[in-house]
Amino acid sequence: MPTKTYTTIQGDMWDTVAYRVYGNEYLMTDLIDANPRHRNIVVFPAGIQLSIPEIESPEPMTLPPWKRGGS
């Protein structure tokens, strides 16, 4: 399976990229970990290509036990 990538636009920040690709800015840590070469960038210039790791979505704890997956 090919690796997903995201090409930054001027002014992107880690949290905005995470929100654009995952719909959740709190997953920016996963992006930073997948792109250690760029970890010191706060505000991105245009044209930086970032690797977008596959994130497994946790099941919401608001689901009743019989609707949760598991063994």
C-alpha positions, 0 to 999 in steps of 0.5 A: 500500500502506498504511503499517504503524503500531504504537501503543505501550504504556506502557513500550515502548522502541525495541528492544522495539518492533523485536522485536515488529514484526520479531522482531529488536531490532537493527532498532530503528535502522530504526524510529528513522530512520522516526520522527525526531519521537520519536527522543529518547524512551527509554521510551514512554508509551502511545498513540504511533503509530509508522510501521513501515517495510518491511524487506527481509530479507537472505539468511543467509550460512549458505545455500550459494551455489546456494540464494542468490538473485541475478543 
